[in-house]
Amino acid sequence: MPSVNPSPEQLAAYVAAMPAGVPILMLNLLRYNAQATYPAGSQHSPCSGREAYARYSRVALAKAQACGGAVEVRARAHAALIAPAEEQWDDLLLVSYPSKEAFLAMISDHEYQAATEHRSAALADSRLIGTTRY
């Protein structure tokens, strides 16, 4: 089953695994729906998954910057050399945050939470991997 939002268990494991108070990098692998899949009765105009992700990104980027974060790399994915054949991605994002605490504060923000409706509608599948530099 494709994964586009963390479960409570995944979030708890992230909190436990990531070190406190150190800069982090969040690796985002994104595969878009051809058409955004908003819930029935949504007030949002129909659009592509990529456009729905852009709607999400306008809020997410502002929130990331407000907590000291920044997009370090944004790239189109073209081909996976070492991966299961069915695992294909459209985009890769690498976003830095001053700490896991800053990231957690951002994702608990009310405006950010509301914008995740666009992210959920946009994505057919995704990965979000927390990392730290050596």
BAMARZA-375748 format. One record per residue (C-alpha): residue number from 1; y negated, x, z. Coordinates in nm, 2 decimals, always signed. Layout:
N
(NUM; (Y; X; Z))
...
This chain:
134
(1; (+0.00; +0.00; +0.00))
(2; (-0.34; +0.15; -0.09))
(3; (-0.56; +0.25; +0.19))
(4; (-0.93; +0.19; +0.19))
(5; (-1.02; +0.14; +0.55))
(6; (-0.89; +0.32; +0.86))
(7; (-0.67; +0.13; +1.10))
(8; (-0.75; +0.14; +1.48))
(9; (-0.45; +0.38; +1.51))
(10; (-0.58; +0.61; +1.24))
(11; (-0.93; +0.62; +1.40))
(12; (-0.78; +0.70; +1.74))
(13; (-0.57; +0.98; +1.59))
(14; (-0.89; +1.12; +1.42))
(15; (-1.08; +1.11; +1.74))
(16; (-0.80; +1.29; +1.92))
(17; (-0.74; +1.55; +1.65))
(18; (-1.10; +1.65; +1.56))
(19; (-1.27; +1.91; +1.79))
(20; (-1.58; +1.79; +1.98))
(21; (-1.93; +1.92; +1.91))
(22; (-1.86; +2.13; +1.60))
(23; (-1.97; +2.07; +1.24))
(24; (-1.72; +1.87; +1.03))
(25; (-1.66; +1.81; +0.66))
(26; (-1.51; +1.48; +0.55))
(27; (-1.31; +1.49; +0.23))
(28; (-1.33; +1.16; +0.04))
(29; (-1.09; +1.09; -0.25))
(30; (-1.18; +0.77; -0.43))
(31; (-1.01; +0.55; -0.69))
(32; (-1.22; +0.26; -0.80))
(33; (-1.11; -0.09; -0.90))
(34; (-1.21; -0.18; -1.26))
(35; (-1.39; -0.48; -1.12))
(36; (-1.51; -0.50; -0.76))
(37; (-1.29; -0.73; -0.55))
(38; (-1.53; -0.92; -0.33))
(39; (-1.39; -1.20; -0.12))
(40; (-1.40; -1.56; -0.27))
(41; (-1.74; -1.71; -0.21))
(42; (-1.91; -1.37; -0.18))
(43; (-2.29; -1.38; -0.26))
(44; (-2.26; -1.04; -0.44))
(45; (-2.29; -1.04; -0.81))
(46; (-1.98; -0.93; -1.00))
(47; (-1.98; -0.56; -1.09))
(48; (-1.75; -0.27; -1.14))
(49; (-1.58; -0.09; -0.85))
(50; (-1.80; +0.21; -0.92))
(51; (-2.12; -0.01; -0.90))
(52; (-1.99; -0.17; -0.57))
(53; (-1.94; +0.18; -0.44))
(54; (-2.30; +0.27; -0.54))
(55; (-2.41; -0.03; -0.33))
(56; (-2.22; +0.10; -0.03))
(57; (-2.34; +0.46; -0.09))
(58; (-2.71; +0.37; -0.08))
(59; (-2.67; +0.27; +0.29))
(60; (-2.40; +0.52; +0.38))
(61; (-2.61; +0.82; +0.24))
(62; (-2.92; +0.71; +0.44))
(63; (-2.71; +0.67; +0.76))
(64; (-2.54; +1.01; +0.70))
(65; (-2.87; +1.18; +0.65))
(66; (-3.02; +1.01; +0.96))
(67; (-2.74; +1.16; +1.18))
(68; (-2.78; +1.51; +1.02))
(69; (-2.52; +1.47; +0.75))
(70; (-2.54; +1.56; +0.38))
(71; (-2.33; +1.53; +0.06))
(72; (-2.22; +1.88; +0.00))
(73; (-2.01; +1.81; -0.32))
(74; (-1.98; +1.51; -0.54))
(75; (-1.75; +1.55; -0.84))
(76; (-1.54; +1.35; -1.09))
(77; (-1.17; +1.41; -1.07))
(78; (-1.00; +1.47; -1.40))
(79; (-0.64; +1.58; -1.34))
(80; (-0.42; +1.65; -1.04))
(81; (-0.21; +1.96; -1.09))
(82; (-0.01; +1.93; -0.77))
(83; (+0.03; +1.57; -0.66))
(84; (+0.26; +1.28; -0.72))
(85; (+0.22; +1.14; -1.07))
(86; (+0.09; +0.81; -0.95))
(87; (-0.17; +0.97; -0.73))
(88; (-0.49; +0.98; -0.94))
(89; (-0.85; +0.99; -0.82))
(90; (-1.18; +0.91; -0.99))
(91; (-1.42; +1.10; -0.76))
(92; (-1.42; +1.35; -0.48))
(93; (-1.69; +1.37; -0.21))
(94; (-1.73; +1.63; +0.06))
(95; (-1.98; +1.52; +0.32))
(96; (-2.09; +1.73; +0.62))
(97; (-2.18; +1.60; +0.96))
(98; (-2.31; +1.79; +1.26))
(99; (-2.01; +1.67; +1.47))
(100; (-1.74; +1.41; +1.49))
(101; (-1.96; +1.24; +1.74))
(102; (-2.24; +1.20; +1.48))
(103; (-1.98; +1.07; +1.23))
(104; (-1.85; +0.82; +1.48))
(105; (-2.20; +0.70; +1.57))
(106; (-2.27; +0.65; +1.20))
(107; (-1.96; +0.44; +1.13))
(108; (-2.03; +0.22; +1.43))
(109; (-2.39; +0.15; +1.32))
(110; (-2.44; -0.23; +1.24))
(111; (-2.60; -0.17; +0.90))
(112; (-2.33; +0.08; +0.80))
(113; (-2.06; -0.16; +0.91))
(114; (-2.21; -0.44; +0.69))
(115; (-2.22; -0.21; +0.39))
(116; (-1.85; -0.13; +0.41))
(117; (-1.79; -0.47; +0.24))
(118; (-1.90; -0.30; -0.08))
(119; (-1.67; +0.00; -0.01))
(120; (-1.37; -0.23; +0.04))
(121; (-1.45; -0.42; -0.28))
(122; (-1.50; -0.10; -0.47))
(123; (-1.19; +0.09; -0.40))
(124; (-0.83; +0.05; -0.52))
(125; (-0.73; +0.35; -0.30))
(126; (-0.89; +0.63; -0.10))
(127; (-0.83; +0.91; +0.13))
(128; (-1.07; +1.03; +0.41))
(129; (-0.97; +1.36; +0.56))
(130; (-1.16; +1.52; +0.85))
(131; (-1.19; +1.90; +0.83))
(132; (-1.37; +2.19; +0.99))
(133; (-1.46; +2.53; +0.84))
(134; (-1.28; +2.84; +0.95))
